[in-house]
Amino acid sequence: MWTGRLDCGNRAVNCVLFNVSASGAMLRLDDPDLCPSTARLILPRFGEFRVRNVWRGADSMGIEFLESPQRVASLFRGTLPEAAA
């Protein structure tokens, strides 16, 4: 679990990242409806990622990384389960 910001173009919102894999993750945030279908996820520990919203809940959002799974796995090296990397 890591904290970050989701840059939605005209607005940035704080979020918490859960359930990370090389292809996507779940975000917790106050209002998922504030963001369009694509955004930029900024994680101070790992860098910036282009992401696409694949589902929304009341206070959560499922995202797909638009970067290659190899790049995501390399940036998260040592923090993802072996099967996801």
KELOKOL-298674 format. One record per residue (C-alpha): residue number from 0; x negated, y, z negated. Coordinates in nm, 4 decimals, padded with zeros to 6 digits. Example, Ala and Ser with C-alpha at 12.3 -4.5 7.8 and 13.67 -1.06 7.14 Angstrom:
// residues 2
@i:0 c1:-01.2300 c2:-00.4500 c3:-00.7800
@i:1 c1:-01.3670 c2:-00.1060 c3:-00.7140
//
This chain:
// residues 85
@i:0 c1:00.0000 c2:00.0000 c3:00.0000
@i:1 c1:-00.1425 c2:00.3377 c3:00.1089
@i:2 c1:-00.0106 c2:00.6912 c3:00.1185
@i:3 c1:-00.0168 c2:00.9066 c3:00.4271
@i:4 c1:00.1773 c2:01.1513 c3:00.6392
@i:5 c1:00.3958 c2:01.0966 c3:00.9402
@i:6 c1:00.3595 c2:01.3845 c3:01.1870
@i:7 c1:00.6904 c2:01.4054 c3:01.3681
@i:8 c1:00.5967 c2:01.6945 c3:01.5962
@i:9 c1:00.7873 c2:01.9800 c3:01.4364
@i:10 c1:00.7550 c2:01.8406 c3:01.0837
@i:11 c1:00.5276 c2:01.6164 c3:00.8766
@i:12 c1:00.6589 c2:01.3996 c3:00.5937
@i:13 c1:00.4818 c2:01.2061 c3:00.3199
@i:14 c1:00.5093 c2:00.8292 c3:00.3417
@i:15 c1:00.3868 c2:00.5077 c3:00.1833
@i:16 c1:00.2642 c2:00.2255 c3:00.4064
@i:17 c1:00.3605 c2:-00.1372 c3:00.3250
@i:18 c1:00.3442 c2:-00.4760 c3:00.4955
@i:19 c1:00.0691 c2:-00.3810 c3:00.7382
@i:20 c1:-00.0324 c2:-00.6038 c3:01.0270
@i:21 c1:-00.2411 c2:-00.5345 c3:01.3357
@i:22 c1:00.0778 c2:-00.4628 c3:01.5313
@i:23 c1:00.2895 c2:-00.2629 c3:01.2856
@i:24 c1:00.3997 c2:-00.1793 c3:00.9326
@i:25 c1:00.6826 c2:-00.0625 c3:00.7121
@i:26 c1:00.6907 c2:00.2959 c3:00.5860
@i:27 c1:00.8812 c2:00.4321 c3:00.2878
@i:28 c1:00.9830 c2:00.7950 c3:00.3292
@i:29 c1:01.2601 c2:01.0229 c3:00.2087
@i:30 c1:01.4405 c2:01.0715 c3:00.5394
@i:31 c1:01.3482 c2:00.8450 c3:00.8321
@i:32 c1:01.5946 c2:01.0271 c3:01.0576
@i:33 c1:01.3666 c2:01.3337 c3:01.0645
@i:34 c1:01.1269 c2:01.1643 c3:01.3050
@i:35 c1:01.1783 c2:01.0941 c3:01.6738
@i:36 c1:01.1019 c2:00.7577 c3:01.8257
@i:37 c1:00.7259 c2:00.8275 c3:01.8448
@i:38 c1:00.5025 c2:01.0016 c3:01.5939
@i:39 c1:00.1494 c2:01.0202 c3:01.4589
@i:40 c1:00.0690 c2:00.8383 c3:01.1350
@i:41 c1:-00.2131 c2:01.0015 c3:00.9375
@i:42 c1:-00.3818 c2:00.7828 c3:00.6760
@i:43 c1:-00.6768 c2:00.9545 c3:00.5060
@i:44 c1:-00.8507 c2:00.6225 c3:00.4385
@i:45 c1:-00.8135 c2:00.4828 c3:00.7929
@i:46 c1:-00.7542 c2:00.7648 c3:01.0405
@i:47 c1:-00.4714 c2:00.8553 c3:01.2767
@i:48 c1:-00.2466 c2:00.6210 c3:01.4732
@i:49 c1:00.0160 c2:00.6747 c3:01.7394
@i:50 c1:00.3278 c2:00.4839 c3:01.6328
@i:51 c1:00.6763 c2:00.4027 c3:01.7580
@i:52 c1:00.9821 c2:00.3619 c3:01.5378
@i:53 c1:01.1333 c2:00.0149 c3:01.5835
@i:54 c1:01.3940 c2:00.0254 c3:01.3048
@i:55 c1:01.5231 c2:00.2626 c3:01.0359
@i:56 c1:01.6748 c2:00.2117 c3:00.6926
@i:57 c1:01.8017 c2:00.4562 c3:00.4308
@i:58 c1:01.4515 c2:00.5262 c3:00.2976
@i:59 c1:01.2276 c2:00.3171 c3:00.5200
@i:60 c1:01.1145 c2:00.2735 c3:00.8762
@i:61 c1:00.9511 c2:-00.0072 c3:01.0699
@i:62 c1:00.6765 c2:00.1086 c3:01.3028
@i:63 c1:00.4777 c2:-00.0434 c3:01.5848
@i:64 c1:00.1218 c2:00.0777 c3:01.6344
@i:65 c1:00.0720 c2:00.2054 c3:01.9902
@i:66 c1:-00.3024 c2:00.1432 c3:01.9543
@i:67 c1:-00.4402 c2:-00.1970 c3:02.0506
@i:68 c1:-00.4106 c2:-00.4613 c3:01.7760
@i:69 c1:-00.7898 c2:-00.5026 c3:01.7949
@i:70 c1:-00.8465 c2:-00.1336 c3:01.7172
@i:71 c1:-00.5962 c2:-00.1373 c3:01.4307
@i:72 c1:-00.7494 c2:-00.4544 c3:01.2855
@i:73 c1:-01.0987 c2:-00.3051 c3:01.3090
@i:74 c1:-00.9914 c2:00.0125 c3:01.1254
@i:75 c1:-00.8149 c2:-00.1879 c3:00.8536
@i:76 c1:-01.0996 c2:-00.4421 c3:00.8375
@i:77 c1:-01.1112 c2:-00.6224 c3:00.5064
@i:78 c1:-00.7628 c2:-00.5072 c3:00.4043
@i:79 c1:-00.5404 c2:-00.7159 c3:00.6349
@i:80 c1:-00.4712 c2:-01.0869 c3:00.5857
@i:81 c1:-00.6944 c2:-01.2978 c3:00.8093
@i:82 c1:-00.3987 c2:-01.4155 c3:01.0206
@i:83 c1:-00.3064 c2:-01.0521 c3:01.0997
@i:84 c1:-00.6573 c2:-00.9434 c3:01.1948
//
